[in-house]
Amino acid sequence: MDPKHLVSSAALALLAGFVDGFAFVMLGGFFVSFMSGNTTQASAELTGGVWGAAAYAGLLVAAFVAGGVTGTAVSIRARSRGVMTLVALTLLVAAVLAGSGHVLAAGPVLAAAMGATNAVHSRDGAAPFGITYMTGQLMKLAENIVAAFRGGDRRAWMRHLALWVAIAIGAIAGAAAARLVGPVALWLPAVAAAATAGVLVLRRRTPPATSSEG
C-alpha cells in the first residue's frame, strides 16, 4: 500500500469507526460495520428466543451486503468518486432519519453505507483490502511482525496497525459524540463524506494544467 492510499484508507477507517461507535451507542449494542459481531449476536439472540433483536441484527448484515454490492457496481463505472458520492448520500439519509427520531431505521442505512465504503478503492470489481475488516487487519499485522523478524519488510506491519488505530480512534469519537449530543453527531461524518466526494468529483472534472512554450 503506497503512502497516498494509506492516508486515504486511514481516513476512511476513521470515518467507519466514528459511524460504528455512534451506531453501537444509539442502537443499543448493534454494529453497522462489524458484521462478525452482528452475526454472532443474531445467532445468540435466536437461541434465547429474542426474535426481534435477531431479525434486526440479520437486517444489518443484509444491508451491509447490499451496500457492498451497490458500491462495487458503482466502482466499476465511476471509480472512487462515484462510491464516495454513494457513501455520502447514504450517510446524509441516515443523518436525516436519526435526526427525526427514527434511529432504528437509520441503522440499516448506515450499514449499507459502511458496506459501500469498503468498495472505495475497488478496481475492476475487487477491493485490494477491506476498510472495516479489522480482524483481517490485525491478522495481517501479526503476519507482518513475524515476516519482519525473519528479514522481510520491517515497516509493513505499521500499515495495518495504522488502520486499526484509525478505526479505534474513530469509534471512541463516535461513541463519545453519540453520548454527548445524540443523533446530531451523525452529521459530522455525513458532511465529511460529502466534502470528500465533492473534492473527488471536482478533481475529475478539472483538466490538467498545460504548460506553454515560447
matplotlib code that plots the C-alpha trace (Angstrom):
import matplotlib.pyplot as plt

x = [0.0, 1.5, 1.5, -1.3, -3.6, -2.6, -3.6, -6.9, -7.6, -6.8, -9.2, -11.9, -11.2, -11.6, -14.9, -16.1, -15.0, -16.9, -20.1, -19.8, -19.1, -22.0, -24.3, -23.3, -24.4, -27.5, -28.7, -28.0, -25.2, -25.6, -22.9, -23.1, -19.6, -18.6, -20.7, -19.0, -20.4, -23.9, -23.8, -22.8, -25.4, -28.1, -27.2, -27.1, -30.5, -32.0, -31.0, -32.6, -35.8, -35.3, -36.6, -36.8, -33.2, -32.1, -34.0, -32.6, -29.0, -29.8, -31.2, -28.0, -25.9, -28.2, -28.0, -24.2, -24.0, -26.4, -24.2, -21.2, -22.9, -24.0, -20.6, -18.8, -21.1, -20.7, -16.9, -16.7, -18.2, -17.3, -14.3, -13.7, -15.6, -18.8, -18.5, -17.7, -20.7, -22.9, -21.4, -22.1, -25.7, -26.4, -24.9, -26.9, -30.1, -29.2, -28.5, -31.9, -33.6, -31.7, -32.3, -36.0, -36.2, -36.0, -32.7, -33.5, -34.5, -31.2, -29.2, -29.6, -28.9, -25.6, -24.8, -25.3, -23.0, -20.3, -20.6, -20.2, -17.2, -15.2, -15.5, -14.0, -10.6, -12.1, -10.7, -12.4, -14.9, -12.5, -11.2, -7.5, -8.3, -11.3, -11.6, -13.8, -12.3, -10.2, -9.9, -8.2, -6.0, -4.9, -4.1, -2.0, -0.3, 0.6, 1.9, 4.0, 5.5, 6.7, 7.9, 9.9, 11.7, 12.5, 14.2, 11.3, 9.8, 10.4, 7.6, 4.8, 3.2, 2.8, 0.3, -2.1, -1.5, -2.3, -5.7, -6.6, -5.6, -7.7, -10.8, -10.3, -9.9, -12.9, -15.0, -14.1, -15.0, -18.3, -19.4, -18.5, -20.3, -23.4, -23.4, -22.8, -25.0, -27.1, -28.3, -27.0, -23.4, -24.1, -24.0, -20.2, -19.3, -22.1, -20.7, -17.1, -18.0, -19.9, -17.0, -14.6, -16.9, -17.1, -13.3, -13.0, -15.7, -14.1, -10.7, -12.1, -13.6, -10.7, -8.5, -4.7, -2.7, -0.7, 2.5, 3.0, 6.4, 7.7]
y = [0.0, 3.3, 6.3, 8.0, 5.0, 4.5, 8.1, 7.8, 4.4, 5.5, 8.5, 6.1, 3.8, 6.8, 7.6, 4.0, 3.8, 7.0, 5.7, 2.3, 3.8, 6.2, 3.3, 1.0, 3.5, 4.7, 1.3, -0.3, -2.7, -3.4, -2.7, -1.2, -2.1, -5.1, -7.9, -10.7, -9.2, -8.9, -12.5, -13.7, -11.5, -12.7, -16.3, -15.8, -14.0, -16.8, -19.3, -17.1, -16.6, -12.9, -12.8, -9.0, -8.5, -11.4, -10.1, -6.6, -7.9, -10.0, -7.0, -5.0, -7.9, -7.9, -4.1, -4.2, -6.8, -4.7, -1.6, -3.6, -4.9, -1.4, 0.2, -2.4, -2.0, 1.8, 1.5, -0.3, 2.7, 5.7, 4.6, 6.1, 9.4, 7.5, 5.2, 8.1, 10.0, 7.0, 6.8, 10.5, 10.3, 7.3, 8.9, 12.0, 10.0, 8.2, 11.6, 12.8, 9.7, 9.7, 13.4, 13.0, 10.3, 7.2, 5.9, 2.2, 2.9, 4.7, 1.6, -0.4, 2.7, 3.2, -0.5, -0.1, 3.0, 1.0, -1.8, 0.7, 2.2, -1.0, -0.5, 3.0, 1.6, -1.2, -1.8, -4.0, -5.1, -6.2, -4.4, -4.8, -4.7, -4.1, -0.8, -2.1, -5.6, -5.1, -8.7, -9.2, -6.2, -7.5, -10.9, -9.1, -7.1, -10.4, -12.0, -8.9, -8.8, -12.3, -11.5, -8.5, -10.8, -13.2, -10.4, -9.2, -5.7, -4.1, -1.5, -3.4, -4.2, -0.4, 0.0, -2.5, -1.0, 2.5, 1.3, -0.4, 2.8, 4.9, 2.9, 2.7, 6.5, 7.0, 4.6, 6.4, 9.8, 8.4, 6.8, 9.9, 12.2, 10.0, 10.2, 14.0, 15.3, 12.4, 11.8, 15.2, 13.8, 11.8, 14.9, 15.1, 12.0, 12.7, 16.2, 14.9, 12.2, 14.7, 17.1, 14.3, 13.2, 16.8, 17.1, 13.8, 14.9, 18.3, 16.8, 14.5, 17.5, 19.8, 19.5, 19.1, 22.2, 22.5, 24.5, 26.7, 27.3, 30.5]
z = [0.0, -1.1, 1.3, -0.6, -0.3, 3.3, 4.2, 2.4, 3.8, 7.4, 6.8, 5.7, 8.7, 10.9, 9.3, 9.6, 13.2, 14.1, 12.4, 14.1, 17.5, 17.1, 16.0, 18.8, 21.4, 19.6, 18.6, 21.9, 21.1, 17.4, 14.8, 11.3, 10.1, 12.2, 10.6, 12.5, 15.7, 14.3, 13.0, 16.5, 18.1, 15.8, 16.5, 20.2, 20.2, 18.2, 20.8, 23.5, 21.5, 21.2, 17.6, 17.2, 18.1, 16.0, 13.0, 13.4, 13.5, 10.4, 8.7, 9.4, 7.8, 4.7, 4.4, 4.7, 1.8, -0.3, 0.3, -0.7, -3.9, -4.9, -4.1, -6.1, -9.1, -8.9, -8.6, -12.0, -13.8, -11.6, -9.5, -6.1, -6.8, -7.5, -4.5, -2.2, -3.5, -2.8, 0.8, 1.3, 0.1, 2.2, 5.3, 4.7, 4.5, 7.8, 9.4, 8.4, 9.7, 13.0, 13.5, 13.0, 15.7, 13.5, 14.9, 14.3, 10.7, 10.3, 11.3, 8.1, 6.1, 8.0, 7.5, 3.7, 3.8, 5.5, 3.0, 0.2, 2.0, 1.5, -2.2, -2.4, -3.6, -5.7, -9.2, -11.7, -9.1, -6.4, -3.4, -2.5, 1.2, 3.5, 5.3, 8.1, 8.3, 11.4, 12.3, 9.0, 9.5, 12.9, 11.4, 8.7, 11.5, 13.2, 9.9, 9.0, 12.5, 12.0, 8.5, 9.9, 12.4, 9.5, 7.5, 5.5, 5.2, 8.6, 8.2, 6.5, 9.9, 10.6, 7.8, 9.4, 12.8, 11.4, 10.1, 13.4, 15.3, 12.9, 13.3, 17.1, 17.4, 15.2, 17.3, 20.5, 18.9, 17.5, 20.8, 22.8, 20.3, 20.4, 24.2, 24.3, 21.5, 20.3, 16.7, 15.5, 15.8, 12.6, 10.6, 11.1, 9.1, 6.6, 5.8, 5.8, 3.3, 1.2, 1.2, 0.2, -2.6, -3.8, -4.0, -5.9, -8.4, -8.9, -9.3, -12.1, -13.9, -13.6, -16.8, -16.1, -16.4, -19.6, -20.0, -23.0, -24.6, -26.2]

ax = plt.figure().add_subplot(projection="3d")
ax.plot(x, y, z, "-o")
ax.set_aspect("equal")
plt.show()
